[in-house]
Amino acid sequence: MTDQPQNLCNRIEDLLFTQVNLAPLVFFRVIFGGIMLWEVTRYLSKGWIRRYYLEPDFFFQYYGFEWIHPWPNDLIYVHFLGLGILSVLILFGLWYRVSTVLFFLSFTYVFLLDHANYLNHFYLISLISFLMIFVPAHRAASLDIVRRPNLHVGIGPAWPLWILRAQVGIAYFYGGIAKLNSDWLRGDPMRLWLSERTDFPVIGSYFIEPWAPYLFSYGGLFLDLFIVPFLLWKRTRIIAYLVGLTFHLMNDQLFSIGIFPWFMMGATALFFDPDQFVPFRQRVERFLSSTIKFTRSAIHTPTQKKQITIYALTIYMAIQILMPFRHHLYSGNVSWTEEGHDFSWHMKLRSKRGTATFIVTDPEQKKSWKVDPYDYLTYRQMGEVESHPEMVVLFSHYLESELKKEGHGDVEIRAVVKVSLNAREPQLLIDPTIDLTTRHRSLAPADWILPLKD
């Protein structure tokens, strides 16, 4: 029995440090840099930088990251310009290590600026950009080896490829796990979304058929749960990838989810055999410089470094595996309470529509009045406040501070927030009797959230 754990450890070590071609890492470096450059140009061209980071007077900071603040004046444009330059450097593999570190810090800074802008795929990009710091994607077909030929190798340990695959696989699998809820299994909210897209070319007229929401709901569920095993099995890999390709292209046309489908199409390709990327690597080498010649030299990992790598990968994977389950520490429907919802790959699972009224009471003057939150928040931010209990409390504290600046004393703030979850009848989300200035967010369950009745 004592030999079994040792044999398992040996097999894991062999899997992680088997020498493989670096060509898929070159492929992913180019895809990652190219898509990030595309995203930066989208933000610049569509006016999103001003809308999301300059127009708001208040930002919903993440718990534990209250120390992160926006750049003064218009320096956020310089920040995004820097992100674009770093994307190009990563794409071509120039000053790669420094570029990946700066990109991770710069992108994660933008991600953490405002909780109202939370997107699952931005969280994924932040994680991937962190992993890219340690992935030797610049050791082949890069401008770094034009500068420093001694960096050039052809093969290396398999763990960088496996950690990228694992991160992509986690997003898929936990996205499927999250779909195992009663609403999704009965076709909600897909039924509502499809009914709004009957103008979709060719097949849109079928979206109102009774079977349509079940086809899309269960199709998405099974794809998320099983695409990774089918990608890992060589016999089904091509079919699985083509199905995933169709799935992401459909999502791109049906839903406004930006770069996510395209990013996943590129990332999912990492499950193919490394040698299949060699022609791509060779084309990149010819494009960058005629001095880059294909080599079979390898990255050799000392025994002590292998152990450190295994420990680091184990810790990272443990965090990624456990984090999505934290919503089970809270009672109630996570799609309703939002407690533990973020960072858990709950993607496109709910439709929430609400209204919020804030009532201020001045005990000294013995008078109450309603406050229009649109006087303080942007339209986008208000759309999030109307469905996120934590943001209701954060806004209440901000409103309290603004009223004090206007000359008011200690005021009480209550909120009447009614929300419809997946086409249910609107229900009270927040206890309207609680003075929200006395409540503060924490990791503990919130007592100001009312339970979902249905």
Phi, psi and omega in degrees: 000327183291339180283337185295311177298322180295319178296321178296316179299320179295320180293321178295318179297318178298319181296318185284330187245012169299138181282125179229162178295141180278002184304317179296331177291323175297315179303311184291325177301316179294315179298313182298309181298319181295316181290324177293322176296319177300316181295319179298317179295327176297315180296322180290316187283331184265001178075017183288333181297312178294318184295320186268333191235351178244321181291321181295142173268344184222142179238137179276099185282148178286149177299127182090349181237033180293345181280353179273125182231156180290156175297147175287155177056224183257022182294345177297331176294320177297321179299313180292324175299319176297320177299321178296317179296316179297324177299318179295317180298319178294316180306314183269357179068044180250127186048049192301311184299313179295319182297318181290321178297312181295323179295314179303312181295318183290317181291317181295327175301312179298318180301321186271359183296318186214118179298335179295343180260014184301131173224136180301321183286337172291323175298317178298316180297321178298317178295314181297319180295328174295316179295326182298337178301323187261349181277125183281056183283357180258000184277001175211147175048055181218162175286341176296325180278346169288320178288318185229086183303336181292345176284342191290121173224163180255329182227162181199180180297153185279348187300324178299322178292319182291325180290325176292318177300317181297318180295318177294318180297323178297317179299317177296303190297313181289334172297325176287317178303318181296335181281352178278063176227161189298321181298310183296321183289340176259014172093008177254142005268011183302325180301317180292316182295318180294324180296339179269358183236036179290350176274004181297135184304139172069301189257359184301327181294340180274352185293340179268000177292145183302329184279342188300310181297329178289322179299313182289319182294310182286329176297314177296321179298308183292325178296312181299319184286326192243355184295323182294312176303321180289331175288327180286333180272121187301324184293332184250002189299311184295315179298316180298319180294319179295321177296316178297322178299313178298318180300313183289324177295321177295317178299321180298324181278328184277321188237150178272084183238024168060228187278351189305310180301320182289322177297317182290327176298319178289317183292324181295334179296343180297344181282352176285162181300135182306323182294341179288347180266358184301315178302322177297314180300318181294323177294320178295319179298317179294325181291321185283317182189141177286349180278346180278118179244143180302136181225153177254009178296154191235160171273119179259130184253118177298156183303315181297321179291328176299315181296317178297318179298317180297317178298315181296316179295322180296315179297314181299313182294324178299318178297314183293329180282323184275326184308315183294346181268358188293340180292344177287350175285349181247149177276161176092173181282120184298330178291340179268309185279334184068004181284114183082013183284314183290155180064023183236008177062035172273087190255125176052050183253345185213153172242120182236128178230128185215176174226148181223129176238129181251129182244121181258135177237129176256102184299326182292317181271354178054050176217155180230152177205157178272147178242133177275111183296339178292346175286346185239337186239158174281166180301317180297315180297320182294326177299329178279320180301323183291357181222357182243110183303318182299322181291331176298316180292317179299318179294324180299320178291322177295317179299320178301315181294323179292321179293326177294324177295332180276359176107000178281154176274213178288117181249162173251140181232126177237156183228135172253102184243116178247131186228141172255119178259118177052050174071013173290168172294139180304138179228158176292128179265325184245141175294112185287353181269349185271132173285108187289346176289346178266359181250144180227141180290149176202182178280351178283156177302143183271132181272357180268355181270127176275146181289153175288124185286320184255000000 
